[in-house]
Amino acid sequence: MFNFIKKSLRNKLLSIFIIIGFLPFLTLLIYTLFLSESKIVNKTIDEHLERTKVVIELIDNHLESLTKEVKFLSSLDLMDDLLAEDIDKRISRLLTQKRDDLNLDISFMAVAPDSTIIASSSRDNLLKKYSIDELNVKNSRAYVKDNYLYMHSQINASFDKTKKLGFLVLKYNLKNLDLYLTHNTTIHSYIIDSKNSFIIGEDINLKINFNNKTNSIIDNNYVVVYKKLSSFLNDWYIVYAVDKSVALEFLYDFISFMLYISIVIFILIIYMSIKQSREIVKPIEELTATTDFITKTQNYSAQLNVNSQDEIATLTHSFNNMLKTTYSALQTLEEENRLRLKRFTQLIEVFNTIIQTKSEDECINVSIEEIKKLTNKENLHFQKDKNRARDKECTNLYVTDFENDEKIYFGSIELGIESFEDKNEQDFYNSIASMITLQLERIRLIKRTTSASKAKSAFISNMSHELRTPLNAIIGFAQYMIEYEELDEDQKDTVKNIESSAQYLLGMINEILDIAKIEAGKMEAHLENVNILEIVQSSYNMLSPLVKDKKIKFDLLSDNFDNKIYKTDPKMFKQIVVNLLSNAIKFTPEGSILLEIYNDEKKLCVSVKDSGIGISQDDMKHLFNDFTQLENVIQKRHRGTGLGLSLSKKMANILGGDVTLKSDGIGHGTLCLFCLQIKQG
């Protein structure tokens, strides 16, 4: 379904129009269905809770007025007649008149201290016995019994307030409260005693648990509210029940109307959506058809008809203008492409000619001749002076100074042109200049490489010849002294170190010859199971005598090394360690040198940390070049081949590791780190 919408603008517009058209209607319908009902019900509850409050106040006022009436009657001087024989006449007439005035189902009774009713508004009560105990309840002015409310007040003699003549009792039928209830077909109200379920008013058989003083209940048929009465009727509640169908009648009618009208609205929205989407998409379809036609025929003279004045018409005008501009641009582009193809061909021919040159002078001369062919000008010439004033356009040549790794000015070729007509022409000559520069750099690099190779070969040949003879003599003399001279243990150790060092130097000469093999890719590592710690200890012992005459603390730390058997080339490994130690000793006039070996799960490392002269950041990048030595005071005293670090790094690479240097600058010492990936035996 979503693909159906995504693939068609018409379907998108149709969907949007339908959604926009139905959104307000659906919002209103949802609001009506899910929110209006609850709001109407809540409003009904609030209204009837307010009504119960008013009715309760009326009942309270009514009962309070009756209480006051009883108290007033009991305080009349006429009540002194309770002591006379004609009591039943005067007081009874008074009580009967008061009952008639109130026009309620009530009965007044005057009760003597001996519980005899001696006066009453009803003759049926005369001379009957009344439960006097119910009147003696402390701090009670009324009580309910058998669905009657009894209000009473004590009668005292007017001439002696301490003399009790009896009680005046009002027997009030609780059904009188029906006057305060609402009686119609949609709103039902009644008063109920929550203890004995006695009901005043219309009983509609609602099952209510009176747990709170005030509450509301909503069931399928009624919206019910109830509130507890105050005054004398503590356990009584007034209940209002409103027919739910009547309260929501208007809402249901409105929903029915909305559902019926929705069919008409749906049809209208669909019709308008389809119509508007077609009108919007039709010009776009025409535009698409024209675009396809132009793509197939390459006819950019085609134009679209404008049939409206809206944004689509503006788009059509813009499209027609674009076609005109495109056609014009294509003509210009074809002409430029022909020119550029010609220039490109010329560049290739020039480059093929320049690349055949063997020297810098030949390269410049050939280049000038080729540019003359392109420009048809004869006054081109090469100029070395950068500061010479020029009245013609020229192209500058910059080549790489491989010693300092930077671009330097080589010269310029004056083109015999007053000024370039456009930037493309200038770029063309800059491209020729780039070709010339590349060929010059190639010639210089070949020359430099050839010279370096010859120098290296001569150095290796001379050094090998000059050093082997004296070293062999040293080794022979040392071996003779060990075998035939009577030496003590310290002397033997010293001579052995001399012999070992000479043997190492002889081996080193042979390894210098190996640098050529490394560069040619012919040197291979001969792996075997070795004790790395023994190799490091041997290197340390061999070079320890070199630091005795210096104020240098020389230590070996192996606490963090797991001494296992590892696979490596012991000869290469030892040479790397010795080279790093020799450099540290050479460039540390005083202070300390720490040789440390450690490992983790992935690699083992040998670090040489010294407090010597340090290395500047500018010199750091040149140290691993062949035959490179830095200019410093100590270097002048200790001349070397300049191959130590270069050979060490190359050997470390062959072993699958690397050598790195770190230094904070001149005077801050150096850290050399030799690390290998672990290969356990």
C-alpha positions as CSV (number, residue, x, y, z in Angstrom):
1,M,0.0,0.0,0.0
2,F,2.8,2.4,0.9
3,N,4.6,1.6,-2.3
4,F,1.4,2.4,-4.2
5,I,1.4,5.9,-2.6
6,K,5.2,6.5,-2.9
7,K,5.3,5.7,-6.6
8,S,2.7,8.2,-7.7
9,L,2.4,11.9,-6.9
10,R,-1.3,11.7,-7.8
11,N,-1.8,9.1,-5.2
12,K,0.2,11.1,-2.6
13,L,-2.0,14.2,-3.3
14,L,-5.1,12.1,-3.2
15,S,-4.1,10.6,0.1
16,I,-3.2,14.0,1.5
17,F,-6.5,15.6,0.4
18,I,-8.5,12.8,1.9
19,I,-6.6,12.9,5.2
20,I,-6.9,16.7,5.4
21,G,-10.6,16.6,4.5
22,F,-11.4,13.9,7.0
23,L,-9.1,15.1,9.8
24,P,-11.4,17.8,11.2
25,F,-14.4,15.5,10.9
26,L,-12.7,12.5,12.5
27,T,-11.3,14.8,15.3
28,L,-14.8,16.1,16.0
29,L,-16.3,12.5,15.9
30,I,-13.6,11.1,18.1
31,Y,-14.0,14.0,20.6
32,T,-17.8,13.4,20.6
33,L,-17.5,9.7,21.0
34,F,-14.8,9.5,23.6
35,L,-14.7,12.8,25.4
36,S,-18.2,14.5,25.2
37,E,-19.9,11.6,27.0
38,S,-17.6,11.8,29.9
39,K,-17.9,15.6,30.1
40,I,-21.7,15.4,30.0
41,V,-21.7,12.7,32.7
42,N,-19.3,14.7,34.9
43,K,-21.4,17.8,34.4
44,T,-24.5,15.9,35.4
45,I,-22.7,14.6,38.5
46,D,-21.6,18.1,39.5
47,E,-25.1,19.5,39.0
48,H,-26.8,16.9,41.1
49,L,-24.2,17.0,43.8
50,E,-24.9,20.7,44.1
51,R,-28.6,19.9,44.1
52,T,-28.1,17.3,46.9
53,K,-26.2,20.0,48.9
54,V,-29.1,22.4,48.5
55,V,-31.7,19.8,49.5
56,I,-29.7,18.8,52.6
57,E,-29.5,22.4,53.7
58,L,-33.3,22.7,53.3
59,I,-33.9,19.6,55.3
60,D,-31.4,20.7,58.0
61,N,-33.1,24.1,58.2
62,H,-36.6,22.4,58.3
63,L,-35.6,20.0,61.1
64,E,-33.8,22.7,63.0
65,S,-36.8,25.0,62.9
66,L,-39.0,22.1,64.2
67,T,-36.5,21.7,67.1
68,K,-36.7,25.3,67.9
69,E,-40.5,25.1,67.7
70,V,-40.5,22.3,70.2
71,K,-38.2,24.2,72.5
72,F,-40.3,27.3,72.2
73,L,-43.5,25.5,73.1
74,S,-41.9,23.8,76.0
75,S,-40.9,27.2,77.4
76,L,-44.4,28.7,77.4
77,D,-46.0,29.6,80.7
78,L,-49.0,27.7,79.5
79,M,-47.1,24.5,80.2
80,D,-47.6,25.1,83.9
81,D,-51.1,23.7,83.4
82,L,-49.5,20.3,83.4
83,L,-50.1,20.6,87.1
84,A,-53.9,21.3,86.6
85,E,-56.7,18.9,86.0
86,D,-57.8,20.5,82.7
87,I,-54.5,19.8,81.1
88,D,-55.9,17.9,78.3
89,K,-57.9,20.9,77.1
90,R,-55.7,24.0,76.9
91,I,-52.3,22.4,76.0
92,S,-53.9,19.9,73.7
93,R,-55.7,22.7,71.8
94,L,-52.4,24.5,71.5
95,L,-50.6,21.4,70.2
96,T,-53.4,20.6,67.8
97,Q,-53.3,24.2,66.4
98,K,-49.6,24.1,66.0
99,R,-49.8,20.8,64.1
100,D,-52.4,22.2,61.8
101,D,-50.3,25.3,61.2
102,L,-47.4,23.2,60.2
103,N,-49.5,21.1,57.9
104,L,-47.3,18.0,58.3
105,D,-47.7,14.4,59.4
106,I,-46.6,15.1,62.9
107,S,-47.9,14.7,66.5
108,F,-47.1,16.8,69.6
109,M,-47.2,15.1,73.0
110,A,-46.8,16.3,76.5
111,V,-45.3,13.5,78.7
112,A,-45.5,13.6,82.5
113,P,-42.6,12.5,84.6
114,D,-44.4,9.2,85.2
115,S,-44.3,8.5,81.4
116,T,-48.0,9.3,80.8
117,I,-49.0,11.3,77.8
118,I,-51.3,13.9,79.4
119,A,-51.7,16.2,76.4
120,S,-51.4,15.6,72.6
121,S,-52.4,16.9,69.2
122,S,-53.9,13.5,68.7
123,R,-56.5,12.1,71.1
124,D,-55.4,8.6,70.3
125,N,-52.2,9.2,72.3
126,L,-53.8,10.5,75.5
127,L,-53.0,8.7,78.7
128,K,-50.7,6.2,76.9
129,K,-47.4,5.4,78.3
130,Y,-44.2,6.8,76.6
131,S,-40.7,5.4,77.1
132,I,-39.3,8.1,79.3
133,D,-35.8,6.5,79.1
134,E,-35.4,7.5,75.5
135,L,-35.9,11.2,76.5
136,N,-33.3,11.1,79.2
137,V,-30.4,10.4,76.8
138,K,-27.7,12.9,77.7
139,N,-27.1,15.8,75.3
140,S,-29.6,14.4,72.8
141,R,-32.5,16.5,71.4
142,A,-33.8,13.9,68.9
143,Y,-33.7,10.3,67.9
144,V,-35.1,8.0,65.2
145,K,-37.3,5.1,65.9
146,D,-39.6,3.1,63.7
147,N,-39.2,5.5,60.8
148,Y,-40.2,8.4,63.0
149,L,-38.0,11.2,64.2
150,Y,-38.7,12.2,67.8
151,M,-37.7,15.7,68.9
152,H,-38.1,16.6,72.6
153,S,-37.5,19.3,75.1
154,Q,-37.8,19.3,78.9
155,I,-40.6,21.3,80.4
156,N,-39.8,23.3,83.6
157,A,-42.2,25.2,85.8
158,S,-42.2,29.0,85.0
159,F,-42.3,29.8,88.7
160,D,-39.5,27.4,89.5
161,K,-37.0,26.5,86.8
162,T,-35.6,23.6,88.8
163,K,-39.0,21.9,88.9
164,K,-39.4,19.4,86.0
165,L,-43.0,19.1,84.8
166,G,-42.2,16.6,82.0
167,F,-41.2,16.6,78.3
168,L,-42.7,18.0,75.1
169,V,-42.2,15.5,72.3
170,L,-42.7,16.0,68.6
171,K,-43.3,12.7,66.7
172,Y,-42.2,13.5,63.1
173,N,-43.0,11.1,60.3
174,L,-39.9,11.0,58.1
175,K,-42.0,10.6,55.0
176,N,-42.6,14.3,55.3
177,L,-39.1,14.7,53.8
178,D,-40.6,13.5,50.5
179,L,-41.6,17.2,49.9
180,Y,-37.9,18.0,49.3
181,L,-37.4,15.3,46.7
182,T,-37.6,15.6,42.9
183,H,-40.4,13.7,41.2
184,N,-40.3,13.3,37.4
185,T,-39.7,10.5,34.9
186,T,-36.0,11.2,34.2
187,I,-34.6,12.2,37.6
188,H,-35.2,9.8,40.5
189,S,-34.5,10.9,44.1
190,Y,-35.0,9.3,47.5
191,I,-33.7,9.3,51.1
192,I,-32.6,6.0,52.5
193,D,-31.5,4.7,55.9
194,S,-28.3,2.9,55.2
195,K,-28.8,0.6,58.2
196,N,-32.3,-0.7,57.8
197,S,-32.8,0.3,54.1
198,F,-35.9,2.3,54.9
199,I,-36.6,4.5,51.8
200,I,-38.4,7.8,51.5
201,G,-39.4,8.6,47.9
202,E,-39.2,6.5,44.8
203,D,-37.4,3.2,45.1
204,I,-35.7,2.2,41.8
205,N,-33.9,-0.7,43.3
206,L,-30.3,0.5,43.1
207,K,-27.6,-1.5,44.9
208,I,-25.3,1.1,46.5
209,N,-22.6,0.6,49.1
210,F,-22.6,3.7,51.2
211,N,-18.9,3.8,52.1
212,N,-18.3,7.5,51.7
213,K,-20.1,10.7,52.7
214,T,-20.3,11.8,49.1
215,N,-19.9,9.7,46.0
216,S,-21.0,9.1,42.4
217,I,-21.8,5.9,40.5
218,I,-22.2,5.3,36.8
219,D,-23.8,2.1,35.6
220,N,-25.5,1.1,32.3
221,N,-28.8,2.9,33.1
222,Y,-28.2,5.6,35.6
223,V,-25.8,8.3,36.7
224,V,-26.1,8.2,40.5
225,V,-24.9,10.6,43.2
226,Y,-25.5,10.4,46.9
227,K,-24.6,12.5,49.9
228,K,-24.9,11.9,53.6
229,L,-27.5,13.9,55.6
230,S,-26.3,15.9,58.6
231,S,-28.3,17.1,61.6
232,F,-30.3,14.3,63.3
233,L,-30.2,11.7,60.5
234,N,-26.6,10.6,60.7
235,D,-27.0,7.3,58.8
236,W,-29.3,8.6,56.2
237,Y,-28.4,9.5,52.6
238,I,-30.1,11.4,49.8
239,V,-29.7,9.8,46.4
240,Y,-30.3,11.2,42.9
241,A,-30.4,8.9,39.9
242,V,-30.6,10.4,36.4
243,D,-31.5,8.2,33.4
244,K,-28.3,7.9,31.4
245,S,-30.1,7.7,28.1
246,V,-32.0,11.0,28.8
247,A,-28.8,12.8,29.9
248,L,-27.0,11.7,26.8
249,E,-29.9,11.9,24.4
250,F,-28.7,15.0,22.6
251,L,-25.2,13.5,22.3
252,Y,-26.5,10.3,20.8
253,D,-28.7,12.2,18.4
254,F,-25.7,14.3,17.3
255,I,-23.5,11.1,16.9
256,S,-26.2,9.6,14.7
257,F,-26.4,12.7,12.6
258,M,-22.6,12.7,12.2
259,L,-22.5,9.1,11.1
260,Y,-25.2,9.7,8.5
261,I,-23.6,12.9,7.2
262,S,-20.2,11.2,7.1
263,I,-21.3,9.2,4.0
264,V,-22.1,12.4,2.2
265,I,-18.9,14.1,3.4
266,F,-16.8,11.0,2.4
267,I,-18.2,11.1,-1.2
268,L,-17.7,14.8,-1.5
269,I,-14.1,14.6,-0.2
270,I,-13.2,11.7,-2.5
271,Y,-14.7,13.6,-5.5
272,M,-12.9,16.9,-4.7
273,S,-9.6,15.1,-3.9
274,I,-9.6,13.1,-7.2
275,K,-10.5,16.3,-9.2
276,Q,-7.8,18.5,-7.6
277,S,-5.1,15.8,-7.7
278,R,-5.7,15.4,-11.5
279,E,-5.6,19.1,-12.1
280,I,-2.3,19.4,-10.2
281,V,-0.6,16.3,-11.7
282,K,-1.8,16.8,-15.4
283,P,0.7,19.7,-16.2
284,I,3.5,17.6,-14.5
285,E,2.6,14.6,-16.7
286,E,2.8,16.8,-19.7
287,L,6.2,18.1,-18.6
288,T,7.4,14.5,-18.1
289,A,6.2,13.5,-21.5
290,T,8.0,16.5,-23.1
291,T,11.2,15.6,-21.1
292,D,11.0,12.0,-22.4
293,F,10.5,13.3,-26.0
294,I,13.6,15.6,-25.7
295,T,15.6,12.7,-24.2
296,K,14.8,10.4,-27.1
297,T,15.0,12.9,-30.0
298,Q,17.7,15.3,-28.5
299,N,15.4,18.1,-29.9
300,Y,15.8,21.0,-27.4
301,S,13.6,23.2,-29.5
302,A,10.4,21.6,-28.0
303,Q,8.2,23.9,-26.0
304,L,5.3,23.4,-23.5
305,N,1.9,25.1,-23.8
306,V,0.8,27.2,-20.8
307,N,-2.8,26.9,-19.9
308,S,-3.0,28.4,-16.5
309,Q,-1.7,31.3,-14.4
310,D,-0.7,29.5,-11.2
311,E,2.6,28.1,-9.9
312,I,2.5,25.3,-12.5
313,A,2.4,27.9,-15.2
314,T,5.5,29.5,-13.7
315,L,7.2,26.1,-13.7
316,T,6.3,25.6,-17.3
317,H,7.7,29.0,-18.3
318,S,10.9,28.2,-16.4
319,F,11.1,24.9,-18.1
320,N,10.7,26.5,-21.5
321,N,13.4,29.0,-20.7
322,M,15.6,26.2,-19.4
323,L,15.3,24.4,-22.8
324,K,16.4,27.5,-24.6
325,T,19.3,28.1,-22.3
326,T,20.3,24.4,-22.5
327,Y,20.3,24.4,-26.2
328,S,22.5,27.5,-26.3
329,A,24.8,26.0,-23.6
330,L,25.1,22.8,-25.5
331,Q,26.3,24.6,-28.6
332,T,28.9,26.4,-26.5
333,L,29.9,23.3,-24.7
334,E,30.4,21.4,-28.0
335,E,32.8,24.1,-29.2
336,E,34.6,24.1,-25.9
337,N,34.9,20.3,-25.9
338,R,36.5,20.4,-29.4
339,L,39.0,22.9,-28.2
340,R,39.7,21.0,-25.0
341,L,40.1,17.8,-26.8
342,K,42.6,19.5,-29.1
343,R,44.5,20.9,-26.1
344,F,44.4,17.5,-24.4
345,T,45.9,15.9,-27.4
346,Q,48.6,18.5,-27.5
347,L,49.4,18.0,-23.8
348,I,49.8,14.3,-24.4
349,E,52.2,14.9,-27.3
350,V,54.2,17.4,-25.2
351,F,54.4,15.0,-22.3
352,N,55.5,12.1,-24.5
353,T,58.3,14.3,-25.8
354,I,59.4,15.7,-22.5
355,I,59.5,12.4,-20.7
356,Q,62.2,11.2,-23.2
357,T,64.7,13.7,-21.9
358,K,67.7,12.6,-19.8
359,S,69.0,15.8,-18.3
360,E,67.7,19.0,-16.8
361,D,69.0,21.2,-19.7
362,E,67.6,18.9,-22.3
363,C,64.3,18.9,-20.5
364,I,64.1,22.7,-20.5
365,N,65.2,23.1,-24.1
366,V,62.8,20.4,-25.4
367,S,59.9,21.9,-23.4
368,I,60.6,25.4,-24.9
369,E,60.6,24.0,-28.4
370,E,57.2,22.2,-27.8
371,I,55.6,25.3,-26.4
372,K,56.8,27.3,-29.5
373,K,54.9,24.8,-31.6
374,L,51.8,25.4,-29.6
375,T,51.9,29.2,-29.5
376,N,53.7,29.9,-32.8
377,K,55.9,32.3,-31.0
378,E,59.7,32.4,-31.2
379,N,60.6,34.7,-28.3
380,L,60.3,32.1,-25.6
381,H,63.2,31.6,-23.3
382,F,64.1,30.1,-19.9
383,Q,65.0,32.4,-16.9
384,K,66.7,31.4,-13.7
385,D,66.5,34.8,-11.9
386,K,63.3,34.9,-9.9
387,N,63.5,38.6,-9.2
388,R,63.9,39.8,-12.8
389,A,61.2,42.1,-14.0
390,R,58.9,40.6,-16.6
391,D,56.6,42.2,-19.1
392,K,55.2,39.0,-20.5
393,E,53.3,36.1,-19.0
394,C,55.4,33.3,-17.7
395,T,55.0,29.9,-16.1
396,N,57.1,29.2,-12.9
397,L,58.8,25.9,-12.2
398,Y,59.1,24.6,-8.7
399,V,60.9,21.3,-7.9
400,T,61.3,19.3,-4.7
401,D,64.5,19.6,-2.6
402,F,64.8,16.0,-1.5
403,E,67.3,16.9,1.2
404,N,65.0,19.3,3.0
405,D,61.7,17.9,1.7
406,E,60.4,21.2,0.4
407,K,59.6,22.9,-2.9
408,I,62.2,25.4,-4.3
409,Y,62.2,27.7,-7.3
410,F,64.0,26.3,-10.3
411,G,63.2,28.9,-13.0
412,S,60.5,30.2,-15.3
413,I,59.6,30.0,-19.0
414,E,58.5,33.3,-20.6
415,L,55.7,32.5,-23.0
416,G,55.8,35.7,-25.1
417,I,52.1,36.4,-24.3
418,E,51.0,39.8,-23.1
419,S,48.3,38.4,-20.9
420,F,46.1,35.3,-20.8
421,E,42.7,35.6,-22.5
422,D,41.0,33.4,-19.9
423,K,41.7,31.2,-17.0
424,N,41.5,28.0,-19.1
425,E,44.4,29.2,-21.2
426,Q,46.4,29.9,-18.0
427,D,45.5,26.4,-16.6
428,F,46.7,24.8,-19.9
429,Y,50.2,26.3,-19.5
430,N,50.2,25.5,-15.8
431,S,49.6,21.9,-16.8
432,I,52.6,22.0,-19.1
433,A,54.6,23.5,-16.2
434,S,53.5,20.6,-14.0
435,M,54.7,18.1,-16.6
436,I,58.1,19.8,-16.9
437,T,58.4,19.9,-13.1
438,L,57.6,16.2,-12.8
439,Q,60.2,15.3,-15.4
440,L,62.8,17.5,-13.7
441,E,62.1,15.9,-10.3
442,R,62.4,12.5,-12.0
443,I,65.8,13.3,-13.5
444,R,67.0,14.8,-10.1
445,L,65.7,11.8,-8.2
446,I,67.3,9.3,-10.6
447,K,70.6,11.2,-10.3
448,R,70.4,11.3,-6.5
449,T,69.5,7.7,-6.2
450,T,72.3,6.6,-8.5
451,S,74.8,8.7,-6.5
452,A,73.6,7.4,-3.2
453,S,73.8,3.8,-4.4
454,K,77.4,4.3,-5.6
455,A,78.4,5.9,-2.4
456,K,76.9,3.2,-0.3
457,S,78.5,0.4,-2.4
458,A,81.9,2.1,-2.1
459,F,81.4,2.6,1.7
460,I,80.5,-1.0,2.3
461,S,83.4,-2.4,0.2
462,N,86.0,-0.1,1.9
463,M,84.7,-0.7,5.4
464,S,84.5,-4.4,5.0
465,H,88.1,-4.6,3.8
466,E,89.6,-2.2,6.3
467,L,87.9,-3.5,9.5
468,R,88.0,-7.3,9.0
469,T,91.9,-7.5,9.2
470,P,92.4,-5.7,12.6
471,L,89.3,-7.4,14.1
472,N,90.6,-10.8,13.2
473,A,93.9,-9.9,14.8
474,I,92.1,-8.8,18.0
475,I,90.1,-11.9,18.1
476,G,93.2,-14.0,17.7
477,F,95.2,-12.3,20.4
478,A,92.3,-12.5,22.8
479,Q,91.8,-16.2,22.2
480,Y,95.6,-16.7,22.6
481,M,95.6,-14.9,26.0
482,I,92.6,-16.9,27.3
483,E,94.2,-20.2,26.3
484,Y,97.9,-19.7,27.0
485,E,98.4,-16.8,29.5
486,E,98.0,-17.2,33.2
487,L,95.2,-14.8,34.1
488,D,93.1,-14.4,37.1
489,E,89.3,-14.6,36.9
490,D,88.7,-10.9,36.5
491,Q,91.4,-10.7,33.8
492,K,89.9,-13.6,32.0
493,D,86.4,-12.0,32.1
494,T,87.9,-8.8,30.7
495,V,89.7,-10.6,27.8
496,K,86.6,-12.7,27.1
497,N,84.6,-9.4,26.8
498,I,87.2,-8.1,24.4
499,E,87.0,-11.3,22.3
500,S,83.2,-11.2,22.5
501,S,83.0,-7.6,21.5
502,A,85.4,-8.2,18.6
503,Q,83.4,-11.1,17.4
504,Y,80.3,-9.0,17.6
505,L,82.0,-6.2,15.6
506,L,83.1,-8.6,13.0
507,G,79.6,-9.9,12.8
508,M,78.3,-6.4,12.5
509,I,80.5,-5.7,9.5
510,N,78.9,-8.7,7.8
511,E,75.5,-7.4,8.8
512,I,76.2,-4.0,7.3
513,L,76.7,-5.8,4.1
514,D,73.2,-7.3,4.6
515,I,71.5,-3.9,4.4
516,A,71.7,-4.2,0.6
517,K,70.1,-7.6,0.9
518,I,67.3,-6.1,3.1
519,E,66.6,-3.4,0.5
520,A,66.6,-6.0,-2.2
521,G,64.2,-8.2,-0.2
522,K,66.7,-11.0,0.0
523,M,67.3,-11.2,3.7
524,E,65.1,-13.6,5.6
525,A,64.7,-14.3,9.4
526,H,65.8,-17.7,10.6
527,L,63.4,-18.4,13.4
528,E,64.2,-20.7,16.3
529,N,63.2,-21.2,19.9
530,V,65.3,-18.9,22.0
531,N,65.5,-17.5,25.6
532,I,64.9,-13.8,25.1
533,L,66.0,-12.9,28.6
534,E,69.4,-14.6,28.1
535,I,69.9,-12.6,24.9
536,V,69.1,-9.3,26.6
537,Q,71.3,-10.2,29.6
538,S,74.2,-11.1,27.3
539,S,73.8,-7.7,25.5
540,Y,73.7,-5.9,28.9
541,N,76.9,-7.7,30.1
542,M,78.7,-7.1,26.8
543,L,78.1,-3.3,26.9
544,S,78.5,-2.8,30.7
545,P,82.2,-2.1,30.5
546,L,81.5,0.8,28.2
547,V,79.7,2.7,31.0
548,K,82.3,2.1,33.8
549,D,84.3,5.2,32.9
550,K,81.2,7.4,32.7
551,K,79.0,8.7,35.4
552,I,76.1,6.6,34.2
553,K,73.8,4.3,36.2
554,F,73.2,1.3,34.0
555,D,70.3,-1.1,35.1
556,L,68.5,-4.1,33.6
557,L,64.8,-4.5,34.7
558,S,62.9,-7.7,33.9
559,D,60.3,-7.9,36.7
560,N,57.4,-7.6,34.2
561,F,58.7,-10.2,31.8
562,D,57.3,-13.7,31.6
563,N,60.5,-15.7,30.8
564,K,59.2,-18.2,28.3
565,I,60.7,-19.7,25.2
566,Y,59.9,-17.5,22.1
567,K,60.4,-17.9,18.4
568,T,62.6,-15.3,16.7
569,D,66.0,-14.9,15.0
570,P,68.4,-14.6,17.9
571,K,71.1,-12.9,15.8
572,M,68.9,-10.2,14.5
573,F,67.2,-9.7,17.9
574,K,70.6,-9.3,19.7
575,Q,71.9,-6.9,17.1
576,I,68.8,-4.7,17.5
577,V,69.2,-4.6,21.3
578,V,72.9,-3.9,21.1
579,N,72.4,-1.1,18.5
580,L,69.8,0.6,20.8
581,L,72.1,0.3,23.9
582,S,75.2,1.5,22.0
583,N,73.3,4.6,20.9
584,A,72.1,5.3,24.4
585,I,75.6,4.9,25.9
586,K,77.1,7.0,23.1
587,F,74.7,9.9,23.6
588,T,74.5,9.9,27.4
589,P,77.5,11.7,28.9
590,E,76.1,11.2,32.4
591,G,72.9,10.3,34.2
592,S,71.2,6.9,33.8
593,I,70.3,4.2,31.2
594,L,67.5,1.8,31.9
595,L,67.2,-1.4,29.9
596,E,63.8,-3.0,30.5
597,I,62.1,-6.1,29.0
598,Y,58.4,-6.8,29.5
599,N,55.5,-8.5,27.7
600,D,51.8,-8.9,27.7
601,E,49.5,-11.4,25.9
602,K,50.1,-10.0,22.4
603,K,53.7,-8.6,22.3
604,L,57.0,-8.4,24.1
605,C,59.0,-5.2,24.2
606,V,62.6,-4.1,25.0
607,S,62.9,-0.5,25.9
608,V,66.1,1.6,26.4
609,K,65.4,4.8,28.3
610,D,68.3,7.3,28.8
611,S,68.8,10.8,30.2
612,G,71.1,11.8,27.4
613,I,71.1,14.7,25.0
614,G,67.7,14.0,23.5
615,I,66.4,14.6,20.0
616,S,64.5,17.5,18.5
617,Q,61.2,16.9,16.8
618,D,62.6,18.2,13.5
619,D,65.4,15.6,13.6
620,M,63.2,12.7,14.7
621,K,61.9,12.1,11.2
622,H,65.4,11.7,9.6
623,L,66.9,9.3,12.1
624,F,65.8,6.1,10.4
625,N,67.3,7.1,7.0
626,D,70.4,5.2,5.9
627,F,73.8,6.8,6.7
628,T,72.1,9.6,8.6
629,Q,73.9,11.3,11.6
630,L,72.7,14.3,13.5
631,E,75.1,17.3,14.0
632,N,75.9,17.5,17.7
633,V,79.0,17.7,20.0
634,I,78.9,14.1,21.0
635,Q,78.4,12.9,17.5
636,K,81.6,14.6,16.4
637,R,83.5,12.6,19.1
638,H,81.8,9.2,18.1
639,R,81.8,8.9,14.4
640,G,79.7,5.9,13.1
641,T,78.2,4.6,9.9
642,G,74.8,6.1,10.4
643,L,73.2,2.6,9.8
644,G,72.5,1.6,13.4
645,L,68.9,2.8,13.7
646,S,68.0,2.2,10.0
647,L,69.3,-1.4,10.1
648,S,67.6,-2.0,13.5
649,K,64.2,-0.8,12.2
650,K,64.5,-2.9,9.0
651,M,65.5,-6.0,10.9
652,A,62.6,-5.4,13.4
653,N,60.2,-5.2,10.4
654,I,61.6,-8.5,9.1
655,L,60.9,-10.1,12.5
656,G,57.4,-8.8,12.5
657,G,57.9,-5.8,14.8
658,D,59.1,-2.2,14.8
659,V,61.5,0.2,16.5
660,T,60.2,3.6,17.6
661,L,61.7,6.7,19.2
662,K,60.3,9.2,21.7
663,S,61.9,12.4,23.1
664,D,60.7,15.6,24.6
665,G,63.4,17.5,22.9
666,I,67.1,18.5,23.3
667,G,68.3,17.8,26.8
668,H,65.4,15.6,27.9
669,G,66.7,12.1,27.0
670,T,65.3,9.5,24.6
671,L,63.1,6.4,24.8
672,C,63.8,3.7,22.2
673,L,61.2,1.0,22.0
674,F,61.6,-2.4,20.2
675,C,58.4,-4.5,20.1
676,L,57.6,-7.9,18.6
677,Q,54.4,-9.8,18.2
678,I,54.6,-12.8,20.5
679,K,55.4,-16.2,18.9
680,Q,56.0,-18.7,21.6
681,G,58.0,-21.8,21.0
